[in-house]
Amino acid sequence: MIFTKRFISFALLFFSFSSAANSKFFLESGVGVEYGGIGVQAHLPTPANNLDLYLATGLFYASNKDSEKFGLGVGGNYFFEKHHALSSYIGTLHIDSNLNDYFEVEHDVKRGVSIGYKYYFNGAKKSGFTAGFSYNIYNGGSYPFISLAYRFY
């Protein structure tokens, strides 16, 4: 609950900051940790041309026996060349599922940090496909992961 309140506060700050920036709002939809699982990134305008900041949400876990769990997070991409970016993400990285004493499924959502690299096939400020990989660290473990997405600029 505290994470959700902080996320909403950060989102409001993010949107108010974005109104003074020179670039435009756009979306990126894909599969990967930094998309909240299978989800979307809402990129917000920034004054820097080589920096993207975003809010992410997506379906992180689904089961036919219990409810879905959604991933939330914030992140950024730093473009060091037209097609190449270093990425970072803070948010949902892992969900542990366990049976309690009443045989009900309980979920423990783990948040952490992700650092990675992305390649933008059409460049930073154009619509097109992107592919990347990340290394993800949370309390209790770490793992590498790939991402595939499409940017709607």
Kinemage of the C-alpha trace (Angstrom):
@kinemage 1
@onewidth
@group {chain A} dominant
@subgroup {mainchain}
@vectorlist {calphas} color= white
{ca met a 1} P 0.000 0.000 0.000
{ca ile a 2} L 2.836 2.407 0.833
{ca phe a 3} L 4.441 1.661 -2.550
{ca thr a 4} L 1.153 2.461 -4.325
{ca lys a 5} L 0.827 5.814 -2.517
{ca arg a 6} L 4.419 6.682 -3.383
{ca phe a 7} L 3.836 5.607 -6.987
{ca ile a 8} L 0.764 7.854 -7.302
{ca ser a 9} L 2.600 10.788 -5.692
{ca phe a 10} L 5.524 10.301 -8.048
{ca ala a 11} L 3.151 10.070 -11.020
{ca leu a 12} L 1.502 13.384 -10.120
{ca leu a 13} L 4.898 15.038 -9.737
{ca phe a 14} L 5.984 13.457 -13.015
{ca phe a 15} L 2.964 14.793 -14.917
{ca ser a 16} L 3.341 18.299 -13.481
{ca phe a 17} L 7.040 18.326 -14.438
{ca ser a 18} L 6.239 17.092 -17.930
{ca ser a 19} L 4.069 20.084 -18.801
{ca ala a 20} L 7.166 22.326 -18.855
{ca ala a 21} L 9.222 20.046 -21.104
{ca asn a 22} L 9.903 20.373 -24.835
{ca ser a 23} L 9.239 16.797 -26.038
{ca lys a 24} L 5.902 14.955 -26.226
{ca phe a 25} L 4.009 12.224 -24.380
{ca phe a 26} L 4.121 8.772 -26.025
{ca leu a 27} L 3.548 5.073 -25.280
{ca glu a 28} L 5.601 1.917 -25.598
{ca ser a 29} L 3.921 -1.494 -25.308
{ca gly a 30} L 5.784 -4.730 -24.760
{ca val a 31} L 6.876 -7.744 -22.787
{ca gly a 32} L 9.575 -7.479 -20.150
{ca val a 33} L 10.270 -6.576 -16.561
{ca glu a 34} L 10.301 -2.848 -17.318
{ca tyr a 35} L 6.794 -3.112 -18.835
{ca gly a 36} L 5.324 -4.533 -15.616
{ca gly a 37} L 5.288 -7.977 -17.296
{ca ile a 38} L 3.057 -7.701 -20.345
{ca gly a 39} L 2.189 -4.038 -20.356
{ca val a 40} L 2.786 -0.453 -21.285
{ca gln a 41} L 5.154 2.381 -20.517
{ca ala a 42} L 3.769 5.924 -20.520
{ca his a 43} L 6.716 8.120 -21.476
{ca leu a 44} L 6.593 11.643 -20.216
{ca pro a 45} L 8.237 14.705 -21.729
{ca thr a 46} L 11.605 15.783 -20.338
{ca pro a 47} L 13.773 18.806 -21.098
{ca ala a 48} L 16.681 16.509 -22.081
{ca asn a 49} L 16.643 15.039 -25.622
{ca asn a 50} L 18.682 11.977 -24.639
{ca leu a 51} L 16.535 10.969 -21.643
{ca asp a 52} L 13.155 9.190 -21.505
{ca leu a 53} L 11.314 8.868 -18.193
{ca tyr a 54} L 8.290 6.610 -17.850
{ca leu a 55} L 5.652 5.039 -15.641
{ca ala a 56} L 4.991 1.345 -16.306
{ca thr a 57} L 2.150 -1.029 -15.541
{ca gly a 58} L 1.231 -4.460 -16.787
{ca leu a 59} L 0.056 -7.972 -16.057
{ca phe a 60} L 2.913 -9.557 -14.118
{ca tyr a 61} L 1.279 -12.810 -12.988
{ca ala a 62} L -1.894 -14.650 -13.988
{ca ser a 63} L -3.406 -17.941 -12.919
{ca asn a 64} L -6.694 -19.673 -13.590
{ca lys a 65} L -6.937 -20.569 -9.872
{ca asp a 66} L -6.648 -17.094 -8.354
{ca ser a 67} L -6.499 -13.418 -9.214
{ca glu a 68} L -4.080 -11.587 -11.456
{ca lys a 69} L -1.198 -9.523 -10.110
{ca phe a 70} L -0.096 -6.330 -11.769
{ca gly a 71} L 3.381 -4.893 -12.002
{ca leu a 72} L 4.036 -1.211 -11.335
{ca gly a 73} L 7.194 0.814 -11.645
{ca val a 74} L 9.089 3.853 -12.855
{ca gly a 75} L 12.131 4.014 -15.059
{ca gly a 76} L 14.249 5.782 -17.569
{ca asn a 77} L 16.297 5.327 -20.732
{ca tyr a 78} L 19.502 7.256 -21.346
{ca phe a 79} L 20.361 7.388 -25.061
{ca phe a 80} L 24.113 7.435 -25.611
{ca glu a 81} L 23.587 7.071 -29.384
{ca lys a 82} L 20.552 7.330 -31.685
{ca his a 83} L 19.689 3.603 -31.458
{ca his a 84} L 21.321 2.619 -28.130
{ca ala a 85} L 20.118 3.282 -24.583
{ca leu a 86} L 20.994 2.306 -21.042
{ca ser a 87} L 17.855 1.585 -19.057
{ca ser a 88} L 16.907 1.540 -15.385
{ca tyr a 89} L 13.682 0.543 -13.654
{ca ile a 90} L 12.421 0.424 -10.075
{ca gly a 91} L 9.292 -1.592 -9.361
{ca thr a 92} L 7.756 -5.075 -9.374
{ca leu a 93} L 10.358 -7.754 -10.174
{ca his a 94} L 9.129 -11.002 -8.625
{ca ile a 95} L 6.023 -12.591 -7.102
{ca asp a 96} L 6.236 -15.570 -4.751
{ca ser a 97} L 3.084 -17.697 -4.507
{ca asn a 98} L 2.486 -19.976 -1.519
{ca leu a 99} L -0.382 -21.940 -0.012
{ca asn a 100} L -1.429 -20.863 3.474
{ca asp a 101} L -2.855 -23.140 6.208
{ca tyr a 102} L -6.303 -22.884 4.590
{ca phe a 103} L -4.985 -23.923 1.150
{ca glu a 104} L -5.456 -20.437 -0.238
{ca val a 105} L -2.830 -18.947 -2.526
{ca glu a 106} L -0.975 -15.987 -1.035
{ca his a 107} L 1.281 -13.716 -3.063
{ca asp a 108} L 4.378 -11.881 -1.898
{ca val a 109} L 5.206 -9.081 -4.346
{ca lys a 110} L 8.917 -8.263 -4.435
{ca arg a 111} L 10.168 -4.959 -5.768
{ca gly a 112} L 13.676 -4.115 -6.781
{ca val a 113} L 16.012 -2.534 -9.320
{ca ser a 114} L 16.640 -3.400 -12.959
{ca ile a 115} L 19.543 -2.200 -15.098
{ca gly a 116} L 19.790 -2.937 -18.803
{ca tyr a 117} L 20.418 -2.079 -22.428
{ca lys a 118} L 17.899 -1.408 -25.232
{ca tyr a 119} L 18.272 -1.187 -28.982
{ca tyr a 120} L 15.753 0.998 -30.871
{ca phe a 121} L 15.570 -0.202 -34.471
{ca asn a 122} L 14.242 3.113 -35.864
{ca gly a 123} L 15.993 5.407 -33.409
{ca ala a 124} L 15.127 7.184 -30.184
{ca lys a 125} L 12.443 9.608 -31.345
{ca lys a 126} L 10.553 7.447 -33.857
{ca ser a 127} L 7.919 4.714 -33.772
{ca gly a 128} L 9.292 1.217 -34.119
{ca phe a 129} L 10.438 -1.986 -32.468
{ca thr a 130} L 12.868 -2.213 -29.589
{ca ala a 131} L 14.691 -5.146 -28.011
{ca gly a 132} L 16.736 -5.277 -24.857
{ca phe a 133} L 18.046 -7.207 -21.928
{ca ser a 134} L 18.207 -6.410 -18.232
{ca tyr a 135} L 19.638 -7.729 -15.006
{ca asn a 136} L 17.123 -7.574 -12.165
{ca ile a 137} L 17.885 -7.539 -8.435
{ca tyr a 138} L 15.322 -7.865 -5.645
{ca asn a 139} L 15.392 -8.911 -1.988
{ca gly a 140} L 15.783 -12.662 -2.271
{ca gly a 141} L 17.282 -13.072 -5.717
{ca ser a 142} L 18.308 -11.813 -9.125
{ca tyr a 143} L 17.872 -12.855 -12.744
{ca pro a 144} L 18.512 -11.713 -16.327
{ca phe a 145} L 15.590 -11.052 -18.685
{ca ile a 146} L 14.930 -9.911 -22.256
{ca ser a 147} L 12.347 -7.409 -23.465
{ca leu a 148} L 10.561 -6.884 -26.777
{ca ala a 149} L 8.321 -3.891 -27.484
{ca tyr a 150} L 6.896 -1.407 -29.936
{ca arg a 151} L 7.201 2.350 -29.448
{ca phe a 152} L 4.261 4.555 -30.546
{ca tyr a 153} L 5.898 7.961 -30.949
